[in-house]
Amino acid sequence: MANPKRRHSRQRRDKRRTNWKINVQSLSICPQCKSAKLPHRVCPVCGFYKGNEVVHVDVV
């Protein structure tokens, strides 16, 4: 198998890595309890999704 003849420069390496970014997760607000939650998911605090209680959450 072929091996590279010359080492790639730091600039070339860094140009390749310019699109390596961490995406910030978007958050929405639960209409029931007003806490932050991931969109299109059941609220982990109150257990509601689209106005219906989907998961019963025990308050400790």
MOPE-V914433 format. One record per residue. N is the residue number from 1. SS is DSSP state (a for helix, b for strand, c for the rest). Layout:
n = (N:N)
ss = (SS:SS)
This chain:
n = (1:2:3:4:5:6:7:8:9:10:11:12:13:14:15:16:17:18:19:20:21:22:23:24:25:26:27:28:29:30:31:32:33:34:35:36:37:38:39:40:41:42:43:44:45:46:47:48:49:50:51:52:53:54:55:56:57:58:59:60)
ss = (c:c:c:c:c:c:c:c:c:a:a:a:a:a:a:a:c:c:c:c:c:c:c:c:c:c:b:b:b:c:c:c:c:c:c:b:b:b:c:c:c:c:c:c:c:c:c:b:b:c:c:b:b:c:c:c:c:c:c:c)
